[in-house]
């Protein structure tokens, strides 16, 4: 899937974009006037075994944000 846009605009907080594949940003990714950026979350058992480098995940078992780096999930302190 490829999505080519110059601007993608919506009304916060109800604007949603769902991508069922991989989103690759080759430039600036700017979220303006947003109060939060949702990240994937769940238990350690629900967490993907492998992911793309620098992927983020909120582990609800440990209540910590994690990053996938060097082939493993690591807590962000």
Secondary structure, 3 states (H helix, E strand, C coil): CCCCCCCCCCCCCCCCCCCCCCCCCCCCCCCCCCCCCCCCEECCCCCCCCCCCCCEEEECCCCEEEEEECCEEEECC
